[in-house]
């Protein structure tokens, strides 16, 4: 699987996107990369209009120095954890995790700043992922310019893994030993079910150990176990997995971009 990037001419604009390749009859790449021009530091309801904020109101332009303290404070000051994502195929209800405060705060902030509204899912691979968060439209580039160019330290946990419906962030694999996450590019795991021989092969090929709890989930619900320990999972779909199935089954072009645009809107739920 691979995560792609797009070269852009806008100064300071940062776009993240990823490509994924998966299929029983296809050669599967186990690497996830962002082919972007970004530099990665070696460090580091129904909704109501009141849930939305101006893209520039009371927000600093974020960078790798100020993003972490800002997100920590934002997490404390913004307790909402349930979101609603709507597409032409239906609605997903999403729960963000308290165990991943930086990723949760970042995603919630982007939702409240209308970043995702009217953007498209740009990469759809059935039995693997449905990906969005980065469009190359001028309006989205402007939003990123106003929000900032930054990456997020990993918040991985053995308890938070890539089951079907998991919400996670993409990242660059090259020159990124800290496994820092993209600030904008997210994906839902569609995945597939695995039997015991397949899981044993996964452990061997990826030099990983899959716990009994995860084994049970990957056998009955499905997911993408080889991504565990590589990307931060920070939420999950708690209602609408059938809609995720419909999204994953849309017709795509050769680059896995939906032929009929799959446009999203994400809002904070009041419930």
MOZIVEN-V852075 format. One record per residue. N is the residue number from 1. RES is the residue in one small letter. PHI is phi in whole degrees, -180 to 180 (* if undefined). BURIAL is + if it has 16 or more other C-alpha atoms within 10 Angstrom, else -. D_FIRST is the distance of its C-alpha to the first C-alpha in Angstrom with 2 decimals. Layout:
BEGIN
n={N:N}
res={RES:RES}
phi={PHI:PHI}
burial={BURIAL:BURIAL}
d_first={D_FIRST:D_FIRST}
END
This chain:
BEGIN
n={1:2:3:4:5:6:7:8:9:10:11:12:13:14:15:16:17:18:19:20:21:22:23:24:25:26:27:28:29:30:31:32:33:34:35:36:37:38:39:40:41:42:43:44:45:46:47:48:49:50:51:52:53:54:55:56:57:58:59:60:61:62:63:64:65:66:67:68:69:70:71:72:73:74:75:76:77:78:79:80:81:82:83:84:85:86:87:88:89:90:91:92:93:94:95:96:97:98:99:100:101:102:103:104:105:106:107:108:109:110:111:112:113:114:115:116:117:118:119:120:121:122:123:124:125:126:127:128:129:130:131:132:133:134:135:136:137:138:139:140:141:142:143:144:145:146:147:148:149:150:151:152:153:154:155:156:157:158:159:160:161:162:163:164:165:166:167:168:169:170:171:172:173:174:175:176:177:178:179:180:181:182:183:184:185:186:187:188:189:190:191:192:193:194:195:196:197:198:199:200:201:202:203:204:205:206:207:208:209:210:211:212:213:214:215:216:217:218:219:220:221:222:223:224:225:226:227:228:229:230:231:232:233:234:235:236:237:238:239:240:241:242:243:244:245:246:247:248:249:250:251:252:253:254:255:256:257:258:259:260:261:262:263:264:265:266:267:268:269:270:271}
res={x:x:x:x:x:x:x:x:x:x:x:x:x:x:x:x:x:x:x:x:x:x:x:x:x:x:x:x:x:x:x:x:x:x:x:x:x:x:x:x:x:x:x:x:x:x:x:x:x:x:x:x:x:x:x:x:x:x:x:x:x:x:x:x:x:x:x:x:x:x:x:x:x:x:x:x:x:x:x:x:x:x:x:x:x:x:x:x:x:x:x:x:x:x:x:x:x:x:x:x:x:x:x:x:x:x:x:x:x:x:x:x:x:x:x:x:x:x:x:x:x:x:x:x:x:x:x:x:x:x:x:x:x:x:x:x:x:x:x:x:x:x:x:x:x:x:x:x:x:x:x:x:x:x:x:x:x:x:x:x:x:x:x:x:x:x:x:x:x:x:x:x:x:x:x:x:x:x:x:x:x:x:x:x:x:x:x:x:x:x:x:x:x:x:x:x:x:x:x:x:x:x:x:x:x:x:x:x:x:x:x:x:x:x:x:x:x:x:x:x:x:x:x:x:x:x:x:x:x:x:x:x:x:x:x:x:x:x:x:x:x:x:x:x:x:x:x:x:x:x:x:x:x:x:x:x:x:x:x:x:x:x:x:x:x:x:x:x:x:x:x}
phi={*:-142:-113:-103:-137:-126:-73:-129:-94:-66:-68:68:-74:-122:-119:-121:-155:-141:-112:-133:-122:-156:165:-64:-102:-112:-72:-101:-90:-94:-101:-114:-131:-106:-86:-119:-92:-64:-95:-109:-68:-76:-124:144:*:146:-100:-129:-57:-66:-78:-102:-131:-68:-59:-118:-72:59:-123:-77:-78:-82:-145:-72:-92:-104:-65:-63:-62:-63:-67:-61:-69:-64:-60:-68:-88:-129:-81:-64:-132:-116:-129:-128:-111:-117:-132:-65:-97:138:-123:-109:-110:-122:-114:-90:-90:-75:-72:-127:-59:-69:-68:-63:-63:-63:-65:-62:-61:-63:-63:-67:-94:64:-60:-83:-61:70:-92:-105:-72:-105:-147:-130:-129:-60:71:-139:-143:-123:-119:-156:105:-138:-120:-96:-71:-60:-64:-73:-62:-64:-60:-66:-61:-77:-82:135:-115:-160:-123:-118:-59:-67:-135:-80:-146:-62:-83:-111:-134:-88:-76:-57:91:-67:-111:-143:-106:-75:-156:-85:-91:-83:52:-142:-64:-80:59:-67:-89:-60:-85:-121:-93:-119:-149:-100:-82:-91:69:-151:-85:-123:-96:-61:-59:-66:-67:-63:-65:-63:-62:-67:-71:-110:49:-133:-120:-105:-68:-61:-62:-66:-56:-60:-68:-67:-81:-102:-105:98:162:-137:-62:-71:-86:-61:82:-113:-135:-84:-90:-130:-175:-157:-79:-105:-154:113:-61:-66:-70:-59:-59:-65:-63:-69:-96:-67:-72:-127:-87:-67:-97:71:-89:-54:-67:-92:-50:-108:-90:-120:-136:-125:-134:-81:-85:-84:-69}
burial={+:+:+:+:+:+:-:-:-:-:-:-:+:+:+:+:+:+:+:+:+:+:-:-:-:-:-:-:-:-:-:+:+:+:+:+:-:+:-:+:-:-:-:-:-:-:-:-:-:-:-:+:+:-:+:-:-:-:-:-:-:+:-:+:-:-:+:+:-:+:+:+:-:+:+:-:-:-:-:+:+:+:+:+:+:+:+:-:+:-:+:+:+:+:+:+:+:-:+:+:+:+:+:+:+:+:+:+:+:+:+:+:+:+:+:+:+:-:+:+:+:+:+:+:+:+:+:+:+:+:+:+:+:+:+:+:-:-:-:+:+:-:+:+:+:+:+:+:+:+:+:+:+:+:+:+:-:-:-:+:+:+:+:+:+:+:+:+:+:+:+:+:+:-:-:-:-:+:+:+:+:+:+:+:+:+:+:+:+:+:+:+:+:+:-:-:-:-:+:-:-:+:-:-:-:-:-:-:-:+:-:-:-:+:+:-:+:+:+:-:+:+:+:+:+:+:+:+:+:+:+:+:+:+:+:+:+:-:-:+:+:-:+:+:+:-:+:+:-:+:-:+:-:-:-:+:+:+:-:-:-:+:+:+:+:+:+:+:+:-:-}
d_first={0.00:3.72:6.96:9.90:13.59:16.82:20.00:22.94:26.65:27.76:29.18:27.67:25.29:21.86:18.97:15.55:12.67:8.94:6.76:4.06:4.44:6.42:10.07:12.92:14.10:11.06:9.63:6.52:4.68:5.36:5.43:5.34:8.03:10.68:12.35:15.60:19.17:19.77:21.33:20.34:23.49:23.90:25.60:26.20:35.02:34.95:34.85:37.61:37.85:38.93:35.37:34.43:35.24:35.76:32.92:35.41:37.81:38.29:34.88:34.41:31.82:29.21:28.03:26.82:30.41:31.47:28.35:28.53:32.27:32.03:29.29:31.25:34.29:32.52:31.24:34.85:36.36:34.06:34.05:32.29:29.31:28.93:27.38:27.30:24.63:26.04:24.66:26.48:25.11:26.55:26.39:24.24:26.06:24.24:25.55:24.71:25.27:28.20:26.51:24.21:26.89:25.21:22.10:24.40:26.96:24.60:23.15:26.69:28.10:25.77:26.74:30.39:30.19:28.95:25.85:23.62:26.43:26.10:22.57:20.03:16.72:14.72:11.40:11.77:9.79:12.31:11.88:8.89:9.65:12.33:12.13:15.18:17.50:17.52:19.51:21.14:24.49:27.45:28.31:25.03:25.34:28.84:27.83:25.43:28.27:30.62:28.41:27.18:24.61:23.48:20.82:21.18:21.69:19.61:21.34:19.49:21.54:21.60:22.99:20.28:17.13:14.22:16.46:16.44:17.69:16.71:16.54:14.61:14.10:11.29:12.08:12.14:11.48:14.14:17.74:17.00:18.33:19.53:16.11:17.73:16.28:16.31:19.55:18.59:14.96:14.42:12.57:13.98:12.48:13.44:12.19:14.37:17.31:17.43:20.61:22.04:21.20:17.49:17.68:19.72:17.24:14.49:17.12:17.97:14.66:13.53:17.15:17.39:20.05:19.68:22.94:25.14:24.69:20.91:21.35:23.71:21.45:18.38:20.91:22.74:20.62:17.05:13.95:10.77:12.65:10.25:9.71:13.50:15.05:12.24:12.79:16.15:16.86:20.03:20.96:20.72:21.90:25.32:26.44:24.77:22.01:23.50:22.84:19.16:19.20:20.90:18.51:15.48:17.67:18.67:18.77:16.40:16.70:14.65:12.57:12.01:14.87:17.52:20.52:22.94:22.16:21.02:23.03:23.32:26.12:26.01:29.28:30.76:32.46:36.07:36.16}
END
